[in-house]
């Protein structure tokens, strides 16, 4: 590709922010209309878009995308333009390799919509080898934006080392509870292939989440969400099954009627006060697995045994029931990254 400008694209004065001041491509980045959205798209303005495949239909193009880059800059000061090298984009990104390789033009105009311009600038600097301009630390919000772009543009190999540094710096901030930041960590660790963090945060989602997993709009692969939800439900079902087996044993007991009745009543009453009787809905909404185990561990047995009965002197939950409940934790040990690497 030639590097001199042509009349097909608006002139762009070189800037110290440009990854390649002499590059043959002008890239305009249009931020999302609202924060917390992760839907980057690339539009390419060329004389013959059919070279790149089926051109976008008129319905799929928003009014601001039809405007010239200069118009976009005037309409929205958050819009950024970068001059870049198409060769560097092709070498660094599988996406741009598929879209640009084999096409010749004196100058190409690319538009990226729905992406954070600062995050795009960071990736472009990495792709062009301008590593001194790349921050060594970013916050988790921006790391999520970067992960979305890395996945979309298929440039993990190029960015991997920086992703490792960013995650290592932020790792101490991981909280042992499920909320928006946990969902971001799940996605970021999947994109940047960090098995340790991925296992940790998916385990948190399984054990601390109070219902089917909420993704907060983050593009976590459906297979990951489904597996987290499924394993969490299996763990809950195992715990409830153990309690129900204990309940049935007390109902059918041939031992001391008074003691078995007292233990049965105490068990049902405590299960009911904690919402475990009757059995909760199948998604166990409103219940965190770890909190449920803590509640069960506090179950108490009747303090008076009739006629010095020794049949129930092992406590409210005998060792068999406790072992079955303990076994349920095997379902919520977190996920293995390697089981989901074909999702990208």
N, C-alpha and C positions, 0 to 999 in steps of 0.2 A: 504494500500500500504506500502511496506517495504521501509525503508529509506536508506539502504546501497546501494552503487553503484554497477553496474554490468558491464560486458564487452559490453553490448548492446549500451551504450551511452558513449561519450568521458568524461574522468575525468575532473572535474571542481574544482579548488581550492577555498576554502571558501573565501569570500570577505566581507568587512564591508558593501558593497552595496547589498549583497544578502538578500532578504526578509526573507529567511529561510536557513541559512547555512547548516542545516542538512536535507533539503528537498529532496524529492524523484523525483523531476522533474527539468530538465534543459530547460530553455526557452531562445531561441536565437531570438533576434529582429533585423530585417533587415530593415533599413530605406528606404523610397521611393526614386526613382531615381531622382525625382525633387520635389521641395517644392510646397505646395499648392495642393497636391493630397491627397485624403481621401479614400483609398481603402485597409484597412487592411485585411489580410487573414491569416489563421492559417493552418499549415501543421503539421501532427503528424507522427513521425517515430516510428513504432512499428513492432514487428515481424509479427503481424497479424492485418493489418489495417482494415480488413473486420469487426472486432468487432465494429468499430466506424461507420460503414456504407460503402457506395461505396467509394473505394479509389480514389484519384485524378488521372485522366488520365495522361499519360506521356506528352501530349501536353500542359497540364495546368501548368506544373512545369517548372519554369525557370532554366537555367543552374546553377545559384548560389545557388538555393534551394537544388539541388542535392548534392552539396558539403557538406563535414562534417562541423560541427560548428567551429572546429579549423581552417579549410581552410577558412571559411567565415571571421573569425577574422583577418587572415593574408591578405586576399584580400581587406578588407574594414575596416579601423579602426573605422568607425562609427557604426559597428555592435556591439551589446552588448549582453552579456549572464547573466542570472540570475538563481540562484538556488532557487526554490520555493517549496511550499508544495501543492500537488495535492488536498489534503483535503480542504485547504483554498480556492483554486480556485473553487472547486465544491460548497462550502458553499456560496461564495461571488458572483458567476457568473452563471446566467442561461445558458449561452452558454457552459461553461465548465462542468456544471452539466449534460447537455445532452450528451456531447462528452466523458467525462471521467468516469462518475459514473458507477460502476459495472465492470470496467476494472481493472485487477490486473497485475502489473508489478513491478519488483524491481526498475526500473528507466525508466522514460519516457522522450523523447526528443521532445520538441515543438518548432516550428519555426513560428514566426509571421513576415510576410512580409508587406511592405508598411505602416509601422507605425513608429512614432517618438520614439526612444528608451527611451529618457528622460520621455516622457509622459507615456509610458508603465511602467517604473520604479516607477513613482508616484502612478499609480493605484495598482501595486503589493504591494507597501508598505502599502497602505490603506487596501487592502485585507488581509494582514498579521498582521494588528494591529500595524504597526510601525509608529504611527502617528507623532512622533517627527521628522521623516525624510520627512514629507509631507510639502511642502511650503504652507504658508498661503496666498500668493499672486502669481498669474501667469499673464502673459500678455494675450491679447485676442487671439493671434495666437495659443498659447499653450492651452488655454481653449477650443478652437475649436477642436484641436487634441484630447484633453481629452474627449470632448463630443462625438466625433466619436467613440472612443474606448468604452466609457460607453454604448452607444447605441448598438454597435456591440457585446460586451460581456455581455450585459443584466445585468449590475451590478449597476443600479441607486440607489437602496436602500442602498447599501454599501457606495456609494460615495456622496449621496445627501447632507449631511451636509457640506462637503468640497466644493461642487458645489455652495451652497448658499453663503459661505464665499467669494469664488472667484468672483462670480457675484456682490455681494454687494460692494466689493472693486473697481471693474471696472465700476460700474454703472454710476458714474459721467462723465465718458469719452464718453458716448453715444452722438453722434452728430446728430443734426436735419437736416440731409441730407442723401440721399441714395448713398451708395458706398459699397466697399468690407466689411468694418467693420460692416455695418448694416446687411448685409447678414449673417455674422458670428453670430451676436447677435440673429437674428431670429432662427438660428439653435440651438445655445447654450441654449437660453431660452426655446425652445421646449423640448430639451433633459432633462434639469434639472427642468422642470415643474415650471417655474416662470411666472405666468400669467401677472403680472404687466409689466415686461420688454417685454414679448411677445406682449402684446397689444400695447405698446409704439413703438416698432421697426417695427411692421407690419403696424402701422398707418403711420410711416415715409415712408415706402416703397410705400404705397398707394398714399400719398400726394406729395412726393418729387421725386419719380421715373419718368423718362422721357421715358416711354414705358413699354412694358411687362417686368416683373421682371427678372433681370440677377442674376443668382445664383453663378457665379464665380467658378463653380465646387464643391461648398459645397453641401452635400447631403440633402438639404432641401426637405421634402416630397412633391411630385408633387401636392398633394391636397392643401397644403398651398400656393404654388406659383399660382396655378390656381385660388384660391379664391381671392388672392390679385389682380391679373390681372383682374378678372371679376368685382370685386367691383369698381376698379379704372375706368374701362370702363363705368360702369353704371353711375358713378358720372359725368364723362365727357359728356355722352349722355344726362343726365338730364340738364346740363348747356347749352349745345348746343340747346337742345329742347326749353329751355326758351328764348334764343336769337332768335331762328327761329320763335317762336310764336310772339315775339315782332316785328320782321321783317314783318311777314304776317299781323299783325294788322295794321302796318303803310301802307302796300301796299293796304289793303282793306278799309282804313279809309274813312269815309264820312265827316270828318271834313275839316278843312282848307287845301286846296290843297297845297298851298305854304309851310305851316309849316310841313305837313306830308311828303312832298317831301324832304324838308331840313333834317328832322330827319331821314328819310329812307336812304338818301344818306350818312349822317354822320355815321349812324350805320354800314352800309355795308362797308364803307371806313375804319372804325376803326377795324372791324372784319377782313377784308382782310389784313390790315397792320400787324395784329398779327397772321396771319395764321389760323384764325377761319372761314374764308369764301373763297372758298367753304369749306364744312366740312372736317376736317382732316381724315386720314385713320382710320380704325376701332380700331387700337391699340393705336392711339393718340401718336405715336412715336415722341419724341422731345419736348413733352409738359409735364410739371409738373403741377399737379392739383393746388397747392397753387399759383404758379406763374401765372397760367391762371386766377385765381380769382383776383389776384392783378392787372393784366392787365385790366380786365373787370371793376374793380372799378374805373379805371382812364378814362373810356369812358366819353367824354364831349358832351354836347348838343350844337347845334348852338346857338350863342349868340344873334341873331336877330330874333324876332318873328314878323311875318307880321301882320300889322293892329292890333297890341296889342292882338294877339291871346292868349287865356288862356287855350286852349285845351292841350297843351304840356308843361305847365309850371312846371310839376313835374320832369323834368330832362330827360336825355336820356333813363334811365331805370326806369319805374314806380315801385311802391312798389310791385305789383304783380310779376313782373319779378324778382326783387331782392329777394323776398321770395322764388321763385322757385329755384333760384340759391343757396340760403342759404340751402334749403332742400337737395340739392345734397350732401352736406357734410355728411349727415347721412349714405352715402354709404362708406365713407372712415374714419371710426372711429377706425380702427384697428380690429384685429381678436380676438376671444375668444379662449384661450388655450384648454378649455374643448371640443371644437368641433373637435380637432385634436389629442386627446390622444389615439385613436385606431390605429394610424399610426405606432407605434413602434413595 
